[in-house]
């Protein structure tokens, strides 16, 4: 199958190319794109049979790209950095998803699944996937050994990272500890108007009560969060911008 990779991070594109070579996949990558705009042009020009498609791109989403095509004459394997998207995929049974960093065994399975998928079947699944992604709401999903925990980001006060673990503190008093670092969640939380004033903390700006010029944030639940000197300017800028909203 002739394929293109639509992914805004070069190292992910190169890593996927490497894995396709390792497993000797029956796939010829004929193009790479890092934006919706580029993807539309390349897809219309090159007529791929398969597209590895990142969910979130610098200038839009995977569905923005698909909406700009007159027809979808290729098969799709979505790529995502966020585990909640993988959970949504389980819910809808959609065309396959690969979670970053891409695992070689999962890549093999995804290629096997997409090869069996009919064009009509994929069309129905993409429509269902789009509905789920557009209507799911402002949530993040935490993965545990035997369960998934859905967190409403509007109710998440702050996160604290320590030695490879992150604790999520919610407004209902509950807290959830996961074996991942803040870095694993940072991009998603920044999209939801969280800020990282310190290496060990990310905070929901709606729960900020006041900022002490000595370098301390006071949250509405009474928690004190330190602001590192390196991140002070960025935090203050976001604080003043938040005040204008």
Backbone as CSV, one residue per row, in Angstrom:
resi,resn,N_x,N_y,N_z,CA_x,CA_y,CA_z,C_x,C_y,C_z
1,UNK,0.831,-1.198,0.000,0.000,0.000,0.000,0.869,1.253,0.000
2,UNK,0.486,2.209,-0.833,1.166,3.498,-0.814,0.593,4.336,0.323
3,UNK,1.474,4.912,1.128,1.019,5.596,2.344,1.671,6.959,2.504
4,UNK,0.985,7.826,3.255,1.591,9.078,3.702,1.470,9.141,5.225
5,UNK,2.388,9.871,5.829,2.376,10.064,7.282,2.051,11.526,7.561
6,UNK,0.970,11.762,8.284,0.568,13.119,8.657,0.785,13.261,10.156
7,UNK,1.866,13.917,10.523,2.299,14.009,11.927,3.194,15.221,12.064
8,UNK,2.918,16.091,13.066,3.664,17.353,13.161,5.008,17.233,13.861
9,UNK,5.334,16.075,14.393,6.637,15.897,15.049,7.519,14.996,14.183
10,UNK,8.662,15.540,13.776,9.539,14.813,12.864,10.031,13.497,13.461
11,UNK,10.356,13.481,14.751,10.904,12.260,15.335,9.877,11.131,15.361
12,UNK,8.589,11.483,15.441,7.545,10.460,15.369,7.463,9.903,13.947
13,UNK,7.531,10.787,12.957,7.508,10.344,11.556,8.680,9.423,11.261
14,UNK,9.871,9.834,11.686,11.061,9.030,11.419,11.004,7.698,12.169
15,UNK,10.487,7.733,13.389,10.360,6.499,14.164,9.403,5.524,13.514
16,UNK,8.293,6.037,12.994,7.320,5.179,12.320,7.918,4.586,11.049
17,UNK,8.643,5.393,10.300,9.324,4.886,9.102,10.283,3.757,9.459
18,UNK,11.006,3.939,10.543,11.957,2.931,10.995,11.255,1.631,11.356
19,UNK,10.130,1.729,12.073,9.389,0.534,12.477,8.802,-0.191,11.269
20,UNK,8.312,0.570,10.307,7.777,-0.054,9.091,8.868,-0.847,8.369
21,UNK,10.097,-0.324,8.418,11.215,-1.043,7.816,11.585,-2.288,8.595
22,UNK,11.543,-2.198,9.914,11.906,-3.328,10.770,10.976,-4.514,10.554
23,UNK,9.665,-4.235,10.440,8.699,-5.333,10.290,8.477,-5.697,8.813
24,UNK,9.217,-5.008,7.925,9.105,-5.277,6.487,7.647,-5.217,6.046
25,UNK,6.979,-4.145,6.451,5.555,-3.989,6.147,5.339,-3.759,4.651
26,UNK,4.229,-4.267,4.129,3.903,-4.056,2.709,3.378,-2.637,2.478
27,UNK,4.177,-1.661,2.906,3.776,-0.253,2.860,4.919,0.562,2.274
28,UNK,4.603,1.390,1.282,5.574,2.312,0.705,5.165,3.744,1.065
29,UNK,5.949,4.392,1.911,5.641,5.765,2.321,6.067,6.716,1.210
30,UNK,5.083,7.396,0.622,5.353,8.266,-0.520,5.295,9.751,-0.161
31,UNK,4.993,10.036,1.119,4.951,11.434,1.512,4.845,11.609,3.017
32,UNK,5.354,12.743,3.504,5.258,13.097,4.916,4.724,14.527,5.026
33,UNK,3.804,14.745,5.967,3.211,16.073,6.156,3.190,16.402,7.643
34,UNK,3.270,17.701,7.958,3.246,18.087,9.360,2.085,19.030,9.695
35,UNK,1.193,19.233,8.735,0.068,20.143,8.987,-1.151,19.700,8.187
36,UNK,-2.306,20.216,8.571,-3.539,19.951,7.828,-3.404,20.473,6.403
37,UNK,-2.884,21.680,6.273,-2.752,22.309,4.958,-1.911,21.446,4.020
38,UNK,-0.755,20.981,4.500,0.111,20.132,3.683,-0.570,18.810,3.360
39,UNK,-1.233,18.238,4.345,-1.853,16.918,4.169,-2.915,16.934,3.085
40,UNK,-3.707,17.993,3.052,-4.762,18.103,2.035,-4.141,18.106,0.636
41,UNK,-3.087,18.891,0.458,-2.422,18.991,-0.846,-1.817,17.650,-1.247
42,UNK,-1.090,17.017,-0.313,-0.408,15.760,-0.622,-1.403,14.633,-0.881
43,UNK,-2.469,14.578,-0.097,-3.466,13.524,-0.274,-4.144,13.640,-1.637
44,UNK,-4.466,14.865,-2.040,-5.128,15.062,-3.333,-4.175,14.786,-4.497
45,UNK,-2.885,15.062,-4.289,-1.903,14.901,-5.356,-1.414,13.462,-5.496
46,UNK,-1.124,12.841,-4.353,-0.459,11.531,-4.362,-1.420,10.342,-4.342
47,UNK,-2.676,10.574,-3.998,-3.680,9.509,-3.959,-3.211,8.299,-3.138
48,UNK,-2.921,8.479,-1.840,-2.448,7.353,-1.012,-3.548,6.322,-0.786
49,UNK,-3.115,5.104,-0.471,-4.054,4.043,-0.109,-4.192,3.928,1.409
50,UNK,-3.218,4.486,2.131,-3.198,4.436,3.594,-2.629,5.744,4.121
51,UNK,-3.246,6.268,5.176,-2.740,7.477,5.827,-2.561,7.210,7.322
52,UNK,-1.340,7.401,7.824,-1.083,7.413,9.259,-1.371,8.848,9.702
53,UNK,-2.390,9.035,10.526,-2.930,10.378,10.749,-2.929,10.769,12.220
54,UNK,-2.126,11.774,12.545,-2.086,12.311,13.909,-3.413,13.002,14.217
55,UNK,-3.927,12.814,15.437,-5.204,13.427,15.826,-5.079,14.946,15.928
56,UNK,-4.026,15.420,16.609,-3.848,16.859,16.823,-2.626,17.356,16.063
57,UNK,-2.866,18.267,15.131,-1.787,18.850,14.348,-1.642,20.328,14.708
58,UNK,-0.557,20.925,14.254,-0.272,22.311,14.640,-1.367,23.271,14.193
59,UNK,-1.988,23.000,13.043,-2.988,23.929,12.510,-4.398,23.348,12.485
60,UNK,-4.638,22.313,13.272,-5.983,21.740,13.313,-5.965,20.285,13.750
61,UNK,-7.037,19.576,13.427,-7.162,18.180,13.833,-7.256,17.272,12.612
62,UNK,-7.202,15.984,12.877,-7.347,14.999,11.817,-8.661,15.174,11.075
63,UNK,-9.702,15.551,11.823,-11.014,15.682,11.204,-11.126,16.948,10.355
64,UNK,-10.330,17.979,10.692,-10.253,19.154,9.825,-9.684,18.751,8.465
65,UNK,-8.685,17.902,8.490,-8.081,17.387,7.250,-9.100,16.579,6.447
66,UNK,-9.772,15.643,7.099,-10.726,14.782,6.400,-11.901,15.576,5.837
67,UNK,-12.312,16.620,6.561,-13.444,17.427,6.113,-13.142,18.199,4.828
68,UNK,-11.863,18.399,4.546,-11.491,19.178,3.362,-11.319,18.326,2.109
69,UNK,-11.551,17.030,2.242,-11.440,16.125,1.098,-12.818,15.823,0.539
70,UNK,-12.908,15.756,-0.774,-14.188,15.455,-1.403,-14.634,14.035,-1.089
71,UNK,-13.672,13.142,-1.010,-13.963,11.748,-0.650,-12.747,11.166,0.039
72,UNK,-12.974,10.122,0.829,-11.875,9.447,1.532,-11.651,8.108,0.850
73,UNK,-10.666,8.087,-0.039,-10.393,6.894,-0.832,-9.203,6.115,-0.301
74,UNK,-8.875,6.328,0.949,-7.735,5.642,1.561,-8.130,5.127,2.939
75,UNK,-7.339,4.215,3.445,-7.569,3.703,4.790,-6.762,4.537,5.779
76,UNK,-7.186,4.509,7.033,-6.597,5.400,8.041,-6.195,4.631,9.287
77,UNK,-5.018,4.964,9.794,-4.608,4.544,11.137,-4.292,5.824,11.901
78,UNK,-5.102,6.127,12.914,-4.876,7.337,13.701,-3.669,7.165,14.625
79,UNK,-3.000,8.272,14.905,-1.880,8.298,15.850,-2.204,9.337,16.907
80,UNK,-1.973,9.021,18.161,-2.277,9.980,19.231,-1.306,9.848,20.391
81,UNK,-1.070,10.979,21.055,-0.211,10.970,22.237,-1.015,10.768,23.506
82,UNK,-2.344,10.821,23.410,-3.177,10.853,24.598,-3.929,9.551,24.802
83,UNK,-3.818,9.011,25.997,-4.423,7.728,26.291,-5.941,7.764,26.255
84,UNK,-6.523,8.957,26.517,-7.980,9.003,26.483,-8.506,8.731,25.083
85,UNK,-7.709,9.056,24.045,-8.137,8.764,22.692,-8.142,7.258,22.452
86,UNK,-7.163,6.571,23.046,-7.135,5.117,22.923,-8.370,4.514,23.578
87,UNK,-8.787,5.082,24.703,-9.990,4.595,25.373,-11.216,4.837,24.508
88,UNK,-11.289,5.997,23.886,-12.414,6.282,23.011,-12.445,5.284,21.850
89,UNK,-11.277,4.909,21.369,-11.221,3.942,20.271,-11.822,2.608,20.696
90,UNK,-11.561,2.220,21.946,-12.144,0.986,22.456,-13.659,1.099,22.499
91,UNK,-14.160,2.289,22.854,-15.597,2.498,22.950,-16.275,2.349,21.593
92,UNK,-15.668,2.908,20.570,-16.348,2.981,19.292,-15.920,1.896,18.313
93,UNK,-14.877,1.133,18.649,-14.418,0.091,17.752,-13.993,0.645,16.404
94,UNK,-13.384,1.817,16.409,-13.099,2.516,15.160,-11.850,1.973,14.488
95,UNK,-11.563,2.549,13.321,-10.292,2.269,12.670,-9.198,2.389,13.716
96,UNK,-8.124,1.674,13.521,-7.198,1.491,14.630,-6.456,2.763,15.000
97,UNK,-6.017,2.794,16.257,-5.262,3.909,16.820,-3.904,3.377,17.291
98,UNK,-2.885,4.177,17.093,-1.572,3.885,17.641,-1.258,4.946,18.688
99,UNK,-0.816,4.510,19.856,-0.469,5.429,20.928,1.021,5.737,20.865
100,UNK,1.368,7.019,20.907,2.777,7.414,20.905,3.421,7.106,22.260
101,UNK,4.673,6.676,22.302,5.495,6.263,21.159,4.975,4.950,20.562
102,UNK,5.018,4.845,19.270,4.425,3.703,18.574,5.170,2.416,18.915
103,UNK,4.398,1.395,19.262,4.945,0.072,19.603,4.913,-0.810,18.359
104,UNK,5.975,-1.556,18.135,6.093,-2.345,16.914,5.006,-3.412,16.807
105,UNK,4.655,-4.045,17.919,3.613,-5.071,17.875,2.246,-4.465,17.604
106,UNK,1.978,-3.307,18.198,0.707,-2.623,17.946,0.613,-2.164,16.496
107,UNK,1.749,-1.782,15.920,1.782,-1.390,14.511,1.407,-2.575,13.621
108,UNK,1.953,-3.735,13.929,1.622,-4.937,13.151,0.128,-5.226,13.196
109,UNK,-0.434,-5.154,14.395,-1.864,-5.439,14.577,-2.716,-4.425,13.826
110,UNK,-2.325,-3.151,13.900,-3.080,-2.097,13.231,-3.093,-2.308,11.717
111,UNK,-1.955,-2.695,11.160,-1.875,-2.935,9.716,-2.739,-4.124,9.314
112,UNK,-2.761,-5.153,10.148,-3.599,-6.320,9.871,-5.078,-5.949,9.895
113,UNK,-5.470,-5.139,10.891,-6.870,-4.744,11.027,-7.323,-3.856,9.882
114,UNK,-6.491,-2.891,9.530,-6.894,-1.940,8.491,-6.963,-2.617,7.130
115,UNK,-6.158,-3.680,6.923,-6.188,-4.400,5.650,-7.524,-5.104,5.438
116,UNK,-8.192,-5.476,6.527,-9.464,-6.195,6.445,-10.675,-5.258,6.414
117,UNK,-10.443,-3.979,6.661,-11.550,-3.031,6.780,-12.036,-2.584,5.409
118,UNK,-13.331,-2.653,5.183,-13.890,-2.196,3.912,-14.034,-0.680,3.901
119,UNK,-14.120,-0.104,2.721,-14.271,1.346,2.601,-15.550,1.823,3.282
120,UNK,-16.633,1.070,3.117,-17.902,1.454,3.715,-17.842,1.353,5.231
121,UNK,-17.170,0.300,5.709,-17.012,0.122,7.153,-16.203,1.240,7.772
122,UNK,-15.141,1.647,7.080,-14.313,2.736,7.591,-15.084,4.048,7.593
123,UNK,-15.856,4.311,6.553,-16.634,5.546,6.476,-17.563,5.681,7.669
124,UNK,-18.222,4.587,8.026,-19.135,4.595,9.168,-18.372,4.818,10.468
125,UNK,-17.225,4.178,10.606,-16.446,4.286,11.838,-15.837,5.671,12.014
126,UNK,-15.398,6.282,10.916,-14.834,7.630,11.012,-15.904,8.627,11.432
127,UNK,-17.094,8.487,10.881,-18.196,9.381,11.266,-18.500,9.241,12.748
128,UNK,-18.464,8.007,13.239,-18.726,7.753,14.649,-17.598,8.315,15.510
129,UNK,-16.362,8.132,15.045,-15.205,8.640,15.784,-15.249,10.163,15.888
130,UNK,-15.607,10.822,14.793,-15.688,12.289,14.787,-16.716,12.774,15.794
131,UNK,-17.841,12.101,15.843,-18.888,12.488,16.792,-18.397,12.365,18.227
132,UNK,-17.696,11.274,18.513,-17.172,11.057,19.868,-16.153,12.130,20.227
133,UNK,-15.228,12.433,19.310,-14.175,13.402,19.610,-14.721,14.811,19.760
134,UNK,-15.746,15.139,19.017,-16.315,16.484,19.089,-17.213,16.686,20.290
135,UNK,-17.793,15.616,20.812,-18.809,15.749,21.853,-18.401,15.194,23.210
136,UNK,-17.199,14.647,23.300,-16.823,13.949,24.525,-16.681,14.890,25.714
137,UNK,-16.326,16.144,25.460,-16.198,17.078,26.571,-14.757,17.262,27.018
138,UNK,-14.606,18.030,28.068,-13.290,18.431,28.542,-12.796,17.453,29.605
139,UNK,-12.299,16.311,29.150,-11.900,15.261,30.075,-10.497,14.741,29.756
140,UNK,-9.950,14.051,30.725,-8.723,13.293,30.530,-8.948,11.933,31.183
141,UNK,-8.342,10.905,30.615,-8.524,9.561,31.141,-7.204,9.054,31.707
142,UNK,-7.240,8.618,32.948,-6.063,8.048,33.599,-6.141,6.535,33.520
143,UNK,-5.034,5.919,33.151,-5.000,4.471,32.995,-4.341,3.815,34.209
144,UNK,-5.042,2.861,34.810,-4.515,2.080,35.921,-4.402,0.611,35.503
145,UNK,-3.862,-0.194,36.367,-3.631,-1.599,36.035,-4.918,-2.308,35.636
146,UNK,-6.002,-2.037,36.349,-7.237,-2.782,36.117,-8.439,-1.894,35.784
147,UNK,-8.192,-0.594,35.514,-9.330,0.296,35.258,-8.877,1.580,34.585
148,UNK,-9.865,2.368,34.129,-9.635,3.710,33.615,-10.432,4.681,34.479
149,UNK,-9.835,5.839,34.775,-10.511,6.855,35.567,-10.723,8.100,34.707
150,UNK,-11.974,8.501,34.545,-12.309,9.684,33.778,-12.257,10.906,34.683
151,UNK,-11.474,11.919,34.303,-11.324,13.141,35.081,-11.866,14.329,34.280
152,UNK,-12.811,15.040,34.865,-13.310,16.275,34.259,-12.281,17.382,34.546
153,UNK,-11.699,17.941,33.504,-10.644,18.935,33.695,-11.148,20.209,34.360
154,UNK,-12.439,20.474,34.250,-13.005,21.634,34.941,-13.002,21.430,36.457
155,UNK,-12.884,20.175,36.893,-12.900,19.846,38.318,-11.526,19.445,38.841
156,UNK,-10.530,19.487,37.967,-9.153,19.164,38.364,-8.463,20.441,38.823
157,UNK,-8.044,20.474,40.103,-7.436,21.683,40.665,-5.963,21.793,40.276
158,UNK,-5.210,20.731,40.548,-3.795,20.748,40.193,-3.237,19.338,40.155
159,UNK,-2.035,19.215,39.597,-1.318,17.941,39.544,0.053,18.144,40.173
160,UNK,0.511,17.126,40.849,1.838,17.172,41.468,2.627,15.933,41.073
161,UNK,3.831,16.152,40.587,4.682,15.052,40.144,5.805,14.810,41.140
162,UNK,6.118,13.529,41.368,7.187,13.179,42.305,7.760,11.816,41.950
163,UNK,9.034,11.789,41.575,9.764,10.542,41.330,9.049,9.605,40.347
164,UNK,8.617,10.170,39.215,8.010,9.343,38.191,6.530,9.074,38.370
165,UNK,5.930,9.633,39.411,4.492,9.484,39.661,3.832,10.865,39.631
166,UNK,2.556,10.894,39.273,1.796,12.147,39.284,0.484,11.939,40.027
167,UNK,0.175,12.885,40.944,-1.089,12.844,41.680,-2.010,13.936,41.149
168,UNK,-3.251,13.555,40.852,-4.270,14.478,40.364,-5.205,14.823,41.515
169,UNK,-5.327,16.105,41.847,-6.162,16.577,42.952,-7.434,17.229,42.395
170,UNK,-8.581,16.696,42.763,-9.853,17.155,42.211,-10.656,17.954,43.234
171,UNK,-11.593,18.749,42.744,-12.363,19.638,43.609,-13.309,18.883,44.543
172,UNK,-13.593,17.606,44.253,-14.442,16.826,45.159,-13.648,16.191,46.291
173,UNK,-12.358,16.523,46.382,-11.506,16.009,47.444,-10.781,14.723,47.090
174,UNK,-11.136,14.124,45.964,-10.481,12.875,45.562,-9.123,13.165,44.931
175,UNK,-8.220,12.201,45.072,-6.930,12.312,44.406,-6.587,10.968,43.765
176,UNK,-5.884,11.040,42.649,-5.583,9.844,41.869,-4.095,9.832,41.538
177,UNK,-3.427,8.752,41.892,-1.989,8.622,41.672,-1.732,7.690,40.492
178,UNK,-0.975,8.164,39.500,-0.633,7.343,38.339,0.883,7.276,38.184
179,UNK,1.354,6.204,37.585,2.796,5.993,37.442,3.308,6.595,36.137
180,UNK,3.063,7.906,35.988,3.575,8.654,34.847,4.024,10.019,35.341
181,UNK,4.877,10.668,34.541,5.356,11.991,34.923,4.425,13.072,34.375
182,UNK,4.579,14.290,34.865,3.786,15.403,34.361,4.009,15.637,32.870
183,UNK,5.203,15.327,32.404,5.520,15.518,30.994,4.554,14.750,30.100
184,UNK,4.099,13.592,30.569,3.183,12.770,29.780,1.821,13.442,29.596
185,UNK,1.481,14.383,30.475,0.167,15.033,30.435,0.256,16.517,30.054
186,UNK,1.454,17.043,29.982,1.630,18.497,29.879,0.927,19.101,28.668
187,UNK,1.120,18.539,27.475,0.525,19.126,26.271,-0.996,19.176,26.384
188,UNK,-1.577,18.082,26.854,-3.045,18.013,26.974,-3.555,19.050,27.977
189,UNK,-2.867,19.200,29.098,-3.305,20.129,30.136,-3.108,21.583,29.717
190,UNK,-2.041,21.869,29.005,-1.821,23.229,28.516,-2.947,23.651,27.579
191,UNK,-3.440,22.697,26.792,-4.572,22.987,25.909,-5.812,23.381,26.704
192,UNK,-5.909,22.862,27.929,-7.095,23.093,28.766,-6.888,24.239,29.756
193,UNK,-5.974,25.150,29.456,-5.712,26.340,30.276,-5.101,26.035,31.646
194,UNK,-4.304,24.988,31.695,-3.467,24.742,32.872,-2.113,25.397,32.613
195,UNK,-1.397,25.682,33.700,-0.052,26.225,33.584,0.890,25.426,34.472
196,UNK,2.169,25.471,34.104,3.185,24.745,34.872,4.157,25.748,35.499
197,UNK,3.820,26.278,36.684,4.662,27.304,37.311,5.904,26.734,37.988
198,UNK,5.957,25.421,38.069,7.070,24.746,38.755,7.226,23.373,38.124
199,UNK,8.435,22.841,38.124,8.696,21.542,37.514,7.796,20.437,38.065
200,UNK,7.395,20.573,39.316,6.629,19.510,39.976,5.123,19.730,39.969
201,UNK,4.656,20.869,39.413,3.222,21.178,39.514,2.649,21.691,38.200
202,UNK,1.387,21.324,37.947,0.565,21.980,36.939,-0.732,22.373,37.614
203,UNK,-1.196,23.595,37.346,-2.368,24.102,38.042,-3.447,24.537,37.055
204,UNK,-4.682,24.402,37.488,-5.826,24.888,36.726,-6.006,26.364,37.057
205,UNK,-5.870,27.232,36.053,-5.891,28.670,36.311,-7.207,29.142,36.929
206,UNK,-8.294,28.437,36.692,-9.582,28.859,37.256,-9.628,28.693,38.774
207,UNK,-8.668,27.921,39.331,-8.644,27.704,40.779,-7.604,28.570,41.486
208,UNK,-6.974,29.495,40.755,-6.003,30.399,41.377,-6.745,31.471,42.157
209,UNK,-6.377,31.632,43.436,-6.990,32.656,44.285,-6.146,33.924,44.270
210,UNK,-4.849,33.772,44.516,-3.973,34.943,44.466,-2.533,34.507,44.266
211,UNK,-1.714,35.475,43.880,-0.284,35.236,43.711,0.476,36.175,44.626
212,UNK,1.304,35.600,45.464,2.153,36.374,46.359,3.449,36.693,45.618
213,UNK,3.832,37.951,45.594,5.004,38.353,44.829,6.303,37.739,45.324
214,UNK,6.247,37.099,46.474,7.432,36.389,46.956,7.644,35.097,46.170
215,UNK,6.614,34.693,45.378,6.764,33.507,44.536,5.881,32.350,44.926
216,UNK,4.693,32.632,45.458,3.781,31.574,45.889,2.390,31.805,45.312
217,UNK,1.807,30.736,44.765,0.429,30.774,44.279,-0.461,30.179,45.358
218,UNK,-1.561,30.845,45.641,-2.555,30.327,46.577,-3.773,29.873,45.768
219,UNK,-4.094,28.595,45.857,-5.262,28.071,45.175,-6.500,28.215,46.048
220,UNK,-7.671,28.110,45.452,-8.918,28.345,46.177,-9.210,27.288,47.243
221,UNK,-8.533,26.143,47.155,-8.726,25.122,48.194,-7.707,25.254,49.320
222,UNK,-6.888,26.328,49.280,-5.906,26.579,50.330,-4.521,26.064,50.045
223,UNK,-4.339,25.317,48.956,-3.027,24.772,48.609,-2.079,25.883,48.152
224,UNK,-0.833,25.804,48.600,0.199,26.749,48.180,1.103,26.068,47.146
225,UNK,1.318,26.737,46.026,2.140,26.200,44.944,3.318,27.139,44.696
226,UNK,4.542,26.636,44.734,5.693,27.505,44.476,5.838,27.823,42.986
227,UNK,6.371,28.994,42.705,6.675,29.388,41.330,8.194,29.462,41.204
228,UNK,8.757,28.695,40.288,10.214,28.716,40.121,10.619,30.005,39.418
229,UNK,11.818,30.457,39.680,12.301,31.714,39.087,12.321,31.614,37.557
230,UNK,12.604,30.421,37.048,12.685,30.219,35.600,11.319,30.330,34.928
231,UNK,10.266,29.996,35.660,8.920,29.970,35.078,8.059,31.170,35.510
232,UNK,8.632,32.047,36.324,7.858,33.159,36.875,7.285,34.063,35.784
233,UNK,8.098,34.455,34.819,7.653,35.381,33.786,6.516,34.769,32.957
234,UNK,6.663,33.509,32.610,5.626,32.824,31.823,4.328,32.727,32.600
235,UNK,4.441,32.395,33.894,3.232,32.266,34.699,2.514,33.609,34.834
236,UNK,3.271,34.670,35.120,2.646,35.990,35.288,1.966,36.448,34.000
237,UNK,2.580,36.147,32.872,1.979,36.497,31.592,0.644,35.777,31.414
238,UNK,0.617,34.486,31.745,-0.631,33.719,31.626,-1.664,34.207,32.634
239,UNK,-1.207,34.640,33.808,-2.121,35.143,34.833,-2.809,36.424,34.360
240,UNK,-2.054,37.341,33.802,-2.630,38.599,33.327,-3.546,38.364,32.130
241,UNK,-3.175,37.429,31.255,-4.016,37.109,30.101,-5.303,36.445,30.552
242,UNK,-5.178,35.590,31.581,-6.356,34.917,32.122,-7.339,35.934,32.691
243,UNK,-6.793,36.969,33.293,-7.626,38.017,33.913,-8.454,38.759,32.869
244,UNK,-8.011,38.734,31.607,-8.719,39.438,30.542,-9.833,38.607,29.948
245,UNK,-9.871,37.316,30.297,-10.853,36.412,29.679,-12.247,36.647,30.240
